[in-house]
Amino acid sequence: MRQFIPVIHGSLDWIALEACSLASLKPVTLPHQRHREPAAAVELHPSAAKLYNYCRFNGIPGKQLDSVPEGASVAEEAHVAVYLQPITPVTGERHRARAPLLVDSPHSGRIYPVDFEFYPEFTKLRRGEDAYVDRLVAPALHSGATVIAALFPRTYIDVNRHENDIDVELLASPWPYPVRPSEKTARGLGLLRRYVIPGEPVYAPGKRLTVEQVHHRIVSYFEPYLTLVANAIDALHSEFGVVYHLDVHSMKSRGNAMTPDGAGASRPDVVVGDLRGLACEPEFTQFVVQALEAEGLSVSVNKPYAGAGILRRFGAPQDGVHCLQIELNRALYLDEEQVECLSDGRFERLQSALARVFARVADWTLKRAAEEMGKPISEQDTEADFVRRVLPSVARRLRSSGMRVSASLLEPLLLGDADGGHESDPDSNDSLDSDYEQEPEISEKQSPKGLYCIPS
């Protein structure tokens, strides 16, 4: 559904808000699917009602209401994700130009569905959130970015994983589709989270999820969110010919037994991950690092986090889609025990610093897009030259829909070599460390017809 909401203060007079309502979401069949079930309406867990994000702005973006308006129907208002993008203002001050920049926050959701039968005390469960990152990234709207934020919790289902990365020990019966547990699942951090923190299980001892429950979470939450991201990337790429994507998270101030850096490890203010160069051009990584450091933040690249499922799914620099993961140290803005924003001004200072970073990055992406669009086309272009320009865009669209397109198959066409390409496939990630899991190689023959068919 779409509604227009006035902004009382700030440079944006109007914001187009497009949300996937669980009560009204229409089934969408992706190219690699044979069927799908309609998303069902849900209610909020009683413990989470006060944390309901109503997706309404009051003043500067980021000042979102966290309560259900009196008389509102919870089932009708529950959302999978909020999709925000700036549009031409009707009146008042002109906002900045729309940029080929996408910012998403997949782990900051705090709508807890009523069918989520969690075990720990609610505040302890919330320590699994990238709490309030949606508020930290909201000012990117003022810089012309498109912003997407998941509103359901990552402890319910994690969109930054592969759909086959399932912990079978959490299931009441065998999973009828291909399963490829990664090291993250072994640490309790897979598609279905086993632990909030070491020793704090998400589910009660003996509690198991049915196949139907897990299928519902994938169809009603996991897929709609990723489809929204894919559509945003598609729209920006169609407009600008290139897309720059910041996938924003927050991390504990120190590592623990479930994290790749180990218990007690100290961390910088920010960790930037680009799958060690596979998810974006190096210039994008370098510029973002410099912009963060200019705000006085300490930055590490690819350690301890190089990126995960979202970067693997969408990052395709060879096709003009550049994805970068950002991890913000929670000590900068959050009371980690109580999961509340610090009241001493540190949250606001970080939000302001990030707003300046987003502004600089947006300007940079506009320049890069202009460079791409301004490349001269020779009058001597041959048919092969045309193929070399167009084929990457086609391949990107296929990848974003779930199909695996090997670069080794494209190279003979891109290089004009009809006899074959390189022996190695740049899509292979064998050289990566353990904090980055490879995407499972699932062929159509291995999968039953249905939700989990991913053509090879």
C-alpha positions, 0 to 999 in steps of 0.5 A, a space after each residue: 500500500 502507498 500513503 503520503 506522509 507530510 514531514 513537519 520539519 526538514 528539507 523533505 516536504 513529502 515522503 513516499 512510504 510503501 510498505 508490505 502489509 502482511 494483511 494485504 500482501 499479494 503473492 508474487 511469483 519470482 522467476 525461480 519459483 513454481 508456486 507460493 502461498 499467500 502471506 498470512 495476516 499476523 498479530 504482534 506478540 503482546 510483549 512487543 506491542 509497545 515497540 510497534 513501529 508505526 512507520 510515521 515520521 514526526 519531524 526529522 526522519 528517524 523520530 519514529 513512533 514506537 507505539 500502536 495508535 489507539 484504535 489501530 488494528 494491529 493485524 492490518 497495520 503489521 508490516 514486513 518492511 518499510 520502503 522509503 524514497 524521496 520524491 519531488 516535493 509538492 511545496 517548500 524547499 527543494 530537496 537534494 537530487 535522487 541518488 543511485 544509493 540504496 541503504 538498508 537495515 535488515 536486522 533492526 526490526 522490532 515487530 515480534 509476531 504473535 506466533 513467535 514463541 520465544 523463551 528468554 525474557 523479552 529484553 534479553 531477546 532484544 539483544 539480538 536486534 541491530 537495535 535502532 539502526 533504522 533510526 540511524 540510517 533514516 537521515 539518508 533520505 535527505 541525501 536522495 537515498 532510497 532506504 529500506 528497513 525490515 520491521 520483523 526481528 532477525 531472531 524470527 528469521 534472518 534475511 541475511 542468510 541463504 534460505 537453505 542455511 537451516 538448523 535441522 535440530 530446531 525442526 520437529 520433522 525433516 525439512 523437505 527441501 535441500 539443506 546446507 547448514 553453514 558455519 553460522 548455523 553451527 554457531 547458532 546464527 543461521 536462518 533460524 537463530 538458536 541462541 541470542 547470546 552464548 548460553 541464552 537459547 531463543 527457544 525453550 528446551 525441547 521446543 521444535 518448529 514445524 515445517 509449516 511454521 518455517 515455510 510461513 516465515 520464509 514466504 511471509 517475511 524472508 522473501 518479501 524483504 529481499 524482493 523489495 531490495 531487489 526491486 529497489 536495486 532494479 529501479 535505481 539501475 534502470 535510472 542510473 545504470 549503476 547502484 551503490 548499496 550500503 547494508 547497515 548493521 550494528 555489532 556488539 562492542 566486544 566479541 563473544 563465543 558466537 562471533 568470528 573474533 572470539 570472546 572478549 575481542 575489542 572492536 573498532 567503531 565501524 567494520 566495513 565489509 565488501 566480501 574481500 573485494 567481491 561485492 563492490 569496486 575498491 573505490 567505493 570501499 575506499 571512499 566510504 572508509 574515508 568518509 567514516 574516518 573523516 567523522 573521527 570513527 575508527 574503521 576496520 575493513 573485512 575484519 571481523 565481518 566481511 559480509 554475508 547473505 545480502 552482499 552475496 545475493 546482490 553484490 555484482 560489481 561486474 554488472 554495476 551493482 556495488 554492495 558494502 556492509 557496514 557494522 556500527 559498534 553499539 557502544 557508540 549509541 546504545 545501552 547494550 544491556 537494556 537495548 535503549 538509545 543512550 540519553 547523553 547525546 551520543 545517539 544523536 551525535 552518531 546519527 548526525 555523523 552518519 547523515 554527513 557520511 550519507 550526504 558525501 556518499 550520495 554526492 560521490 555516487 551521483 558523480 560515478 553515475 554521471 561518469 558511467 552515463 557519460 562514457 562516449 559510444 564510438 560510431 565504430 561500435 560493432 554488434 559485439 560492442 553492443 553485447 558487451 555493454 548490454 549483457 552485464 545488465 541482463 546477467 545482473 537481472 537474472 542474478 537478482 531474481 535468484 538465478 546463478 549466472 557464471 561469469 565464466 560463461 559470460 566472458 567469451 561474449 564479453 571478450 569476443 572469444 567464441 572458443 571459451 573463457 577462463 578456467 576459473 570462475 570469479 563467483 567462486 569464494 574459496 579464498 574467503 575466511 570462515 566469517 563468510 560462508 559460500 552460497 550453497 550450490 543447489 541445482 534444480 534437479 536437487 530441489 523439489 518444485 516450489 519455493 526453493 528451486 534455484 536454477 544453476 
